[in-house]
Amino acid sequence: TRCLSDWSSDVCSSDLDRFYMAVALHAFAWAHYYQGMRQQALQYAHQCAQMRREIGDRYGTARILLLVAAEAYSIPDYDKAEHFNQEVRDIWQELRSWNLVSFVDVNLAYLAIFRGDFDAAQTLLDEALRLAKEVGIHDRVAYALAISGVLASLEERYTQAWQLLSQAQELATFTSSIEALEWGLPLAACGLHDYETARSANLRAFQFARRLNAPGRYFWHLPAACVLLAHEGLTER
């Protein structure tokens, strides 16, 4: 980090230099993030965001702030996650990047779910799904459907939840939508008393969180694990 900072102050004499320096910082940030080196990743991300703000790169600023928001979910610090997601959404709405607005609406629906505001979550998900279908990006549709399935499970609409998650499963390709599916499938399967499916799905969810080096995500999968243990009579555990 020190070397990159020194290099940027010595060499970046123009906005074009600073743009490419920001591109490098962006790559360093995500590389460290996925290796579980969170503090280093955040250092690079904040440097990148500052540089992009200074040169007026609105789109690039929004992209790197997604990392800062993602880390806030993992801590978890939901106030910080909401702050950065809202900033990202404002930028992409201004730029009329509707598929990315859809993505952030789902991120904000997560936060509404965590706070128990299911009505707000449903409103965000409905809008996200509408935008995703309008722009025709399958994975954005999958992301909205998957979290809609999670929400339906939490409201004990298990049959509908399974239908939503099954639709999402046919379309999901990227990490965010797959992660959402891995959260929703065990919940819906538990609600439908299909404990064998729930058990295998929940194991995949934990393994996926581990591959992402995202221990904060384990909190999402522990409730289904508790239901499964109780079903097996392991109430103390």
N, C-alpha and C positions, 0 to 999 in steps of 0.2 A: 504494500500500500504506500509506504514512504517513497519508494522508487518511482511509482507511477505519479505521485503528487509532485515530486521534484521535476520529473520529466515534463509534466503538463505545464508547470510554471515557467520552465526554461524554453520549451519548444513551441507551445501553443500560442502563437502570436496572432492568429487569425481565427475567425469563426469556423472556417473549414477545418483548420487544425483541431479546434476544440470539438467539432462535430465527430471527427474520427476518434479522438481521445475518448469521447463519451461512448462511442460504439465499443471500444476496447473495455472500458469500465463496465458496461452493460454485460458483456460476455464473461468477464471475471466474476461479476456479482452472481450471476446464475450458476456458473460452474462451482463456485464455493458453496452456494446454497444447496445444491443437490449432493454435495459431498458432506453435508452436515456441518459445515464451517460457518455457522450463522452470523457470528459477530463480524468476521471478515467480509461476508457477503453484504451485510448491511452497510459497512463502511464504504465499499465500492458503490453500492446502490445510491447512498446519499451523495457521494461525490458526483456520480453520474447525473443524478437529478438536478443538483445545483448547476452543473455545467450546462445541461440542456435548458434549464430555465434561463440562464444568462444569455444563451444564443437564440432564445425564442423557439426552441424545438418542442412544440406542444405535444405532438404525437409521441416523440421519444420520451418525454417526461412522463406521460401517462403509462407507457409500457414499463418503465423501470419502477414506477411507484406500485405497480402490481406486485413486485417482489416484496416491497416493504409491507404491503397489506397482507400478503401471504404469510410472512413471518409473524405478523401480529395475530393471525389466527392460531398459529402454532404455540404461542407463548402460554396461554391465550390472553390477548388484550383486545377485546372486541370494540372498545371505544376507538382505539387507534386504527383498527381494521376498517371501521365505518368511515372515519375521517379520510383515510387515503383512498378508499373505494369511491367515496363521493367526489373527491377531487378528480379522480380518473374519469368518472362518469361525466362530470361537467365538461371536461376537455373533449371527450369523444362525442358528446352530444353537440358541442359547438362545432366540431369537425364533421358532423353528420355521419359518423362511423357507426351505423346502426347495429351491425353484428356485434361490435364490441360493447355498445351500450347494453345489448341483450346479455352479454357475458357478465357485466358488472351488476346488472339487476339481479342475476342469480346469486352472485356473491353477497349482495345486500340482503337477499332472502334468507341466506344462511344465518346472518346476524339477527334477523327478525325471529327466526326459529329459536335461536339460542336464548333470546330474550322472552320467549313465550308469546310473541305477538303474531299469532298464526294468520290473522286477517291481513296484516301488512305483508306477510310473507306471500300469501296467495295473490295479492294484488301485484306484487313485484314479479312473481312467476308467470302470471297471466300476460303481463306486458312483455316479459322476456320471451315467452313462447310466441307471442304475436310477431314481434320483431324478427325472431329467428326464422320463422316460417316465411315472413315477407322477403327477407334477403336470401332465403333458400340455402342456408348453411346447415347441413345435417347435424354436425356435432354440437352446434349451438342449440338446436332443437333437442338433442339428446340430453344436454346439460340441464335445460329447463324441465324436461320430462322427469329426469332422474330425481331432482330435488322436489318436484311435485309429488313423486312417489314417496319420498321420505316424509313429506308433510302429511300425505294421506295416511301413512302408517301411524304417525304420531296422533292423528285424529281418529284412529281405529277404523279407517275405511280401507281394510286390508285387501279386499278383492280389487278395488279400483287402484290401489297402490301397486299391486302386482302387475296389473295391465299397463300402467304408466311405465313401470320399470322395464317390462318386457319390450315395450316400444322403444325405450331409450337404448336398451341393449343392442338392438338391431342397427343403431345409428352411431353409437359412441366410438370414437377413435382416439381422442386426446386424453391426457392425464386427468384434467378437471372433471370431465364427464364420467370417466371410468371410476374415479375416486368417489363421486357422488353415487354411482350405481352400487359400489361395494358397501357404502353406508346403508343404502335403502333396502337392498335385497334381504339381508338377515332380518331386518325389522318386519318386513311384509311376510316373510316365510314364518317367522315366529307367530305372528298374528293369525296366520292360516293353519297353525299347528303342524306345519311341515318342518319338524325339527331337524331332520337329516339334511335337508337343503339349507336350512338356516345355519347349521353347524359348519358346513363346508364353505358357505358364503362368508360367514363371519371370520373364519380362518383366513380366507383370501384377503379380507379387508385388513386384518392385522398385518399380514405379510406385505400388502401393498403400502401401508403406512410405513412399515419398516424400510422398504425399498426407497421410499421418498425421503428417508431420514426425517420423518415428521412425527416425533413422539406426541405432540399435542393432539394429533388425530386419534390417538388411542382412546381418548375420552369419548369420541363419537361411537366407538364400537363396544365399549364396556357394558352398556345396558343390555344389548342382545346377549352378550356372554353371560350376564347374570341370569337372564331368563332361561338360557339353555342349562346352566348349572342347577337352577332350581327345578327345572323339569326332570333332571336326572336324580333329584333328591339330595343334591350337594348344597343344601341351603346355607350351611355354615361357611363354606368356601365362597 
